[in-house]
Amino acid sequence: MATWTFLTNHAHVLLCVWEDSEARVRDIAMRVGITERAVQRILQELESEQYLVRERVGRRNRYRIRGDRPFRHPVEDHRPVSVLLELVSTRKATRGPRRAAARRSARPRARRARAGR
């Protein structure tokens, strides 16, 4: 079995957040295969370098990834991180922020329509 991977734990954590902006630290840790403390440290580093923005929502955190930020290494710093995220992610393009916002705004209308029957 291979003892190394092409992507770092930072990339794995970023991918998990890209796929679920409200993922819990525990879930990310299990998926990446590292400790919860390591995930917290990586999230803090990504936030301090402005690769993601944390928003507190009740007792949970929601993260927004800044896909326009460049890779950190000189070999690939001419590309934004969104290129990697879109390439490797299992997230469907239709689940983007605009689509989610449209679904949220459609829900109350549907409830009102049912209530009026």
RODO-2510 file (C-alpha; in nm, 4 decimals, decimal comma):
residues 117
     n   res          X          Y          Z
     1     m     0,0000     0,0000     0,0000
     2     a     0,1226     0,3515    -0,0806
     3     t     0,2491     0,5587     0,2104
     4     w     0,2154     0,8931     0,0327
     5     t    -0,0473     1,0826    -0,1660
     6     f    -0,0365     1,3524    -0,4298
     7     l    -0,2378     1,5990    -0,2224
     8     t    -0,1575     1,7361     0,1227
     9     n    -0,3874     1,7294     0,4232
    10     h    -0,4464     2,1010     0,3612
    11     a    -0,5801     2,0191     0,0147
    12     h    -0,7938     1,7360     0,1535
    13     v    -0,9458     1,9641     0,4190
    14     l    -1,0071     2,2352     0,1604
    15     l    -1,1808     1,9810    -0,0650
    16     c    -1,4040     1,8655     0,2209
    17     v    -1,5062     2,2242     0,2927
    18     w    -1,5582     2,2885    -0,0807
    19     e    -1,7997     1,9955    -0,0949
    20     d    -1,9806     2,0846     0,2300
    21     s    -1,9366     2,4370     0,3635
    22     e    -2,0991     2,3400     0,6941
    23     a    -1,9060     2,0171     0,7537
    24     r    -1,8162     1,9485     1,1151
    25     v    -1,4522     1,9212     1,2181
    26     r    -1,5208     1,5651     1,3320
    27     d    -1,6557     1,4658     0,9908
    28     i    -1,3639     1,6261     0,8072
    29     a    -1,1160     1,4521     1,0378
    30     m    -1,2742     1,1130     0,9752
    31     r    -1,2819     1,1637     0,5998
    32     v    -0,9226     1,2904     0,5729
    33     g    -0,7881     1,0443     0,8292
    34     i    -0,6336     1,2955     1,0679
    35     t    -0,7183     1,4195     1,4181
    36     e    -0,9810     1,6832     1,4893
    37     r    -0,7064     1,9040     1,6331
    38     a    -0,5109     1,8781     1,3062
    39     v    -0,8235     1,9802     1,1113
    40     q    -0,8744     2,2801     1,3415
    41     r    -0,5125     2,3864     1,2888
    42     i    -0,5417     2,3502     0,9103
    43     l    -0,8683     2,5476     0,9031
    44     q    -0,7045     2,8247     1,1072
    45     e    -0,4062     2,8322     0,8700
    46     l    -0,6286     2,8408     0,5616
    47     e    -0,8310     3,1219     0,7158
    48     s    -0,5235     3,3232     0,8173
    49     e    -0,3882     3,2943     0,4607
    50     q    -0,7313     3,4002     0,3279
    51     y    -0,8093     3,0776     0,1431
    52     l    -1,1359     3,0573     0,3316
    53     v    -1,3644     3,2836     0,5297
    54     r    -1,5348     3,1555     0,8439
    55     e    -1,8848     3,2669     0,9354
    56     r    -2,0443     3,1738     1,2650
    57     v    -2,4022     3,0455     1,2232
    58     g    -2,5513     2,9658     1,5623
    59     r    -2,3225     2,7068     1,7204
    60     r    -2,1732     2,5986     1,3870
    61     n    -1,9263     2,7416     1,1401
    62     r    -1,9886     2,7938     0,7725
    63     y    -1,6903     2,8364     0,5439
    64     r    -1,6638     3,0158     0,2129
    65     i    -1,3647     2,9244     0,0009
    66     r    -1,1793     3,1949    -0,1863
    67     g    -1,1189     2,9992    -0,5045
    68     d    -0,9455     3,2943    -0,6671
    69     r    -0,6450     3,2633    -0,4326
    70     p    -0,3296     3,1266    -0,6012
    71     f    -0,1479     2,8085    -0,5093
    72     r     0,1373     2,8741    -0,2672
    73     h     0,4216     2,6953    -0,4459
    74     p     0,6089     2,8784    -0,7274
    75     v     0,5583     2,5856    -0,9657
    76     e     0,1810     2,6345    -0,9696
    77     d     0,1256     2,9839    -0,8244
    78     h     0,0024     3,1054    -1,1645
    79     r    -0,3236     2,9104    -1,1102
    80     p    -0,6096     2,9676    -0,8645
    81     v    -0,6965     2,6908    -0,6176
    82     s    -1,0442     2,6630    -0,7718
    83     v    -0,8847     2,4740    -1,0628
    84     l    -0,7849     2,1915    -0,8284
    85     l    -1,1106     2,1990    -0,6340
    86     e    -1,3216     2,1722    -0,9476
    87     l    -1,1000     1,8999    -1,0914
    88     v    -1,0956     1,6722    -0,7878
    89     s    -1,4265     1,7522    -0,6195
    90     t    -1,7320     1,5305    -0,6319
    91     r    -1,9537     1,8380    -0,5903
    92     k    -2,1812     1,8921    -0,8858
    93     a    -2,1640     2,2283    -1,0595
    94     t    -2,5391     2,2809    -1,0098
    95     r    -2,4935     2,2855    -0,6314
    96     g    -2,3144     2,6193    -0,6421
    97     p    -2,4157     2,9182    -0,4274
    98     r    -2,6535     3,0657    -0,6845
    99     r    -2,8445     2,7403    -0,7219
   100     a    -2,8677     2,6924    -0,3445
   101     a    -2,9930     3,0490    -0,2978
   102     a    -3,2581     2,9932    -0,5646
   103     r    -3,3774     2,6785    -0,3863
   104     r    -3,3941     2,8613    -0,0521
   105     s    -3,5956     3,1502    -0,1954
   106     a    -3,8344     2,9094    -0,3714
   107     r    -3,9256     2,7201    -0,0527
   108     p    -4,1371     2,9912     0,1148
   109     r    -4,3304     3,0499    -0,2071
   110     a    -4,4107     2,6804    -0,2298
   111     r    -4,5329     2,6760     0,1311
   112     r    -4,7485     2,9832     0,0736
   113     a    -4,8946     2,8249    -0,2376
   114     r    -4,9878     2,5085    -0,0433
   115     a    -5,1345     2,7133     0,2408
   116     g    -5,3588     2,9047    -0,0006
   117     r    -5,5260     2,5908    -0,1377
***
